[in-house]
Amino acid sequence: MSQAFHGGQIERARREFGRGALVDFSSNLNVFWPGIPAQDWSALREEIARYPEPDARTLRLNLARLEGIDPQFLLPAAGAAEALYLAARLFAEARVAIIEPAFADYHRAFVAAGCEPERIVLPPALWNAPAPEWSDRLAAADVVVLGNPNNPTGAFQSRDALLELIDLPWARAKSWIIDEAFIEFVPDHSCESLLSALAQRPSVIALRSLTKSWRIPGLRLGFLATSNAGWLARLEQMQPPWSVNAVAQAWSRTALTPDARAAMLATLAPLPAARAEFADGLAGLGHHVFPSAANFLLVELRDASASAIYRALGRRGFLVRPCDSFYGLAPADAYLRLAVRWPEENNQLLGALALETPAAALA
């Protein structure tokens, strides 16, 4: 199977399976949030005929106010992906270590920047272990890249554990890129994020995404934050003008308010229960489900092929994410990553998966 590099490839899947409707378990969005109301689109459409602010200054101020950090620490971007690729260019000749399994674009971004990153593959037993327990593997690196929560495993390092690692005497000379794209799905995420710790740690860059929690992946919106003024000045020079489009900037002016954010976060209240119920159902089919702090689950299939399950479920109207593009999962064709959706949709997928699960796995 030729798997798309990322999830959410709906048009490609429609062509592949000959279906107009697919329930998307391959991309990890906050399905509990309704997204942009239809009545707001008329105003947003007007922005298409206007240039946005070239430096997204208003967005920068709004985000900083919402996150409680200095605006001089923050750079808006066209999603966390753009922020990642910009950050990688800061370290073109550095020794980079990527904690794997991980989002494939970490490696891709640093290779594009001219690096030869080392891939530090953690075994499943260490995925949720406090970072200081495996920190000895990072000794040779100048730059460390880590997703928190991790994609695709769902593993999470507490703020205290990460800061304990970053503050170790030998680690203070290193640079750290912490991808917090899924942090808002973690309970008490504002206390667990590193944003509030940046002022005292100029060696850290935090990446954030708005597209997942606000359910706006097509708008491409995120940001990078660091207290390192030199880095931020270089990043601003590297970023093209109008990187954040006019529609995204217009949306942010009305959506990114304390009240709206509180309402969005409140919709995540059903997530832990839905995730636990979904995990139990998958385990009941004989598969191994890894603990997750995010809005998705990594599933190790028993006696089944991820590529075959992908095709079988696609024919039944469900789009799932095989993990063949994630380095460090072996064998790659044994793993699926499944978004946590509404309980009724999760149950529908479980029913379809039960029809494709070998009887040996249920024994």
N, C-alpha and C positions, 0 to 999 in steps of 0.2 A: 504493500500500500504506500502511496506517496502522500504522506501526511502534511497538511498545511503547517507552516512554521508556528502559527498561533491559533488559539481557539477562536470561536465566533465567526468562522468562515461560512456564513449562512448561504450566500449566493453560490459558492462552490459546492456546498452540500446539496442544495436544491437541484443543481445540474447532475450531480453524481447519483442521487437517489430518485430523481424524477418526481420530487414532491414539492408542493407549494408551501406547505406548513411543516415546521419542525420545532420541537421544544428544545431549546438550546441549553444543554448541560455542559457545554464546552467552554463557555466564557463565564467569568465569576463576577456577576453584578448583583446589586442589592435589589432583588425582585420585589421586595416588600415596599419599596418606594415607587410611587407612580411615575416618576420622571417629570418631564416638562408638560404642564397642562396644555391642552389643545388651544385654549383661548390666548395663551401667551405667544403662540407662533406668529400671529399677525404682526406683532411689534418686532419680534426677532427677525422676521423676513426683511424688514426695512433695512436692517444693518448690512445686508448683502451688498447693497449699493453704496456703502460707505467704507472708507479706510478705518481700520481700528487704530488705537493708540500704538505707535510703533514699539514702544517699550512696555506696554501694558501697565502703565504707572498706577492707574486707578485700581486695577486688579491687585497689584502688588500691595497697595495700602490696605485694601479690604481684607486680603488674605492674612497680612501681618496682624491686623486688628483682631481678626477672628481667631488666629492661633496664639495670640499673646506674645509675639516676638517682634524684634526690631525690624522695620521694613528694609533696613540696609543689609539684613541677613538673608533676604529672600529674593529669588528670581523666578517669576512665572514662566511656564513652559507649555508647549503643546503636548501635554501628557507627561507622565513620569519617564516615558521612553526617551523623549527629547532631552530631558534633564540628565538621564543616564549617559547618553551619547556625548553630550557636552562635557559632563564631568570626566568621562574617560579621556578626553583630549588634554586634560590637565596633566596626565601622567604618562605621556607617550613613551618615555624611556625608563619607566619605573618597573620594579619587580612586583607584579600584581598577583595576589592570591584570591581565588574565588571559592567560596565555600559551596560545595556541591553535595547533592543535586540542587539545581537552581534554575531560575529563569534563563533560558538560552541566550537572551540578548546581553547578559552580562559579558559573556565570553565574546560574543560577536562585536559588541561595542569596543572592547579593548583591543581586539585584533584589528578592527578598522582604524583605531588610533595608533597602530604601529607596535603594540605590545605583544608579547608571547606569554599570556597569563598562565600561571600554574593552577591546576584544578585540584583543590583539596577535597577529596571525596570522603564524607563522613558515613560510617555504616549506620543502619537504622537505629541501633542501640544508642547512638550519640545524638540523634536528631534533636531530641528534647532535653539533652543533658546541658547543664549550665555551661556557657561558653568557656569559662576558665578551665574546664575539665579537658578540653581539646586544644587549648591555646598554644601548646608546644609545637603544633604543626605549622604555626604561622611565623616562626622565628626568622626565616629568610626573606619574608615579604616586606616591601616598602608600603604597599597599599593592600588593604583587605576589603573585599566586597561581600556583603551578606544581606540576604533578604529576610525581613523580620516583620510579620510572619513570612515563613519561607514558602515560595512557590516552586515546586508542586507539593511539598510534604505537609504543609500546614503547621510545621513546628514553629514554636515561638520562644524567643529569649526575653526574659523580663528585663525591664529597664535597669534594675539593680545588677543583674548578671552581666549585661553588656557594659555598663559603666565600670564594673569591677575589672573586666578584661581591658577596656580602653585605658584605664588608669593604672594598670600595672607598669612598674618602672621601665621595663624593656619595651613596652607597647606605646609609650608616649611619643616616641619618635616616628611612629607609623601614621599613615593617613587611612581614614576609614570612610567607606561609602556604605551607608545603611539604607536599604530600600524599604520604606514603610508604606508601600502601595496598598497593603491590606490592613493597616493598623487600626482603622476605624471599626473593623469587625471584632476587635478585641475589647472585652469589657474594661471600663476605665481607661480607654485608650489614651486620653489626654495625659494621664499620669504615667503611662507606659511608653509614650513617644519620647524620643531624644530631643525634640525641639526645644524644650525648656532647659536642656543641659548644654546647648550649643555655645552659649556666651562664654563659658569657662573652658570649652574644648574646641579650639580653632582647627584641630586636625580632623574634624568630623564633617562629613556632608550627609545630610538626610534628604532622601528623595520621597516625594509624596504624590499621590494620584487623587484626583477628584472624580475621575470617570467611573470608578467602580461603586463607591458608596452612593453617589448621586445618580447613578444609572444614566450616564451621558457619554459613553465611549466614543460616539461619533463626533462629539465636539472637541475632543483632545484637549484636556486641561489638567495641569498638575503644577508642581513647583519643586525647586531645589532650595535648600536652606543651609547656610554655613555662616559662622562668625568670622571666617578668614577673609578679610577685606581684599587681599591680593588675589585669591582665587576668584572671588566674586567679580572683581574688575575684569579679569581675563575672560570669565564666562560671558559677561555682558558684551565684550568685544567680539566673541566668537558667535554669539547668537544672532541670527538674521533679524532685521526689523520685521514687524508684523507677524512674529512667530505664532502668537495666540490670535486666532481669527476674530473678526468683528462680532460674529454671532456668539461665540463663547464669551467674549468680554461683555457683551450686552446681557447675556444670561447671568453672568456673575454679579452684575450690579444690583439685580433684584433678588437673586437666589442666595447669595452669600451673606446672610444676616444671622445674628445669633438665634433669633426665633426660628428661622427656616432650618438652620442646622440642627437645632434641638428637635424639631419635628422629624427631620430625616433620621437622626440617630434613634429616636423613639421607635421608628418602624423596625429597627433591628432587634427589638425585644423578643420576637418569636424565634430568632435564629438559633440560639443554643439548643432549644428543645427540638426544633426541626432537624438540626444537624445530628443530634444524638439519636433520634428516631430513625433517620435515614441510615446512619452508621449501623444501628442494630439490625435493620432490614438487610443491609448488604452482608453483614456477618452471618445472618441467618441463611443466606444463600451459599455459605461456605467460603466466602472471600475474606481476606485480611484487610482491615481498615485501620489506617494509622490515625492517631489522635491529631486533631486539627483545631487551631485557634482562629481560623479564617472561615470564609463562607464557601469552602469547597472541601472535598475529601479525596485523599489519595488511596486508591484501592489496589491491592495486589491480588490479581485473579488466581484462582486455584483451578488447574486443569482446564484453562481456557486461554485463548489468544486475544489480546487486546484489539488487534487489527480485524479479526473475525467478528468480535463483539461489536466493534465500531460499525462494520458493514451491516450486521444483522439488526442492530438497533436503529441505524439510519433508515433501513427499509421499513421499520415500524414507526418512524416519525420522531426519533430522538437523536440528537446530535451530541456525542460524547467526545472526550479528549484523550486519545491514546498518548502515551508519554514517551514516544520514541525520539522526541527532540530534546528531552531532558537528560543531560549527561549524569552518569553515576547511578542510574537505576538499571539493575541487571537481573534477569534479561529484560530489555526495554519493552518487549511485546507482552509482558506480564502485568503491566500497570495501566490503569485508567485514572484520570482526574475528573471528578464529577462535581459540578456546582451544586450547592444546596438551594433548592427552589421551594416553592410552596409545598406543604405536606402532601396535598393531593397529587401534585405533579411528581414528587419524589416517589410516591406509591405507584403511580402509573409506570415509572421507569423500573421500579422493582419488579412489577408484574411482567414487564417485557423481558427484563434480564433473567427472570426465573425460567422463562421459556427457552432461553438460550444457554442456560447453565447446565453443564454435564451432570448427569445423575450422580456421578462419583463425588462431586463437590458437595452434594447435599447429604451424603451418607454420614 
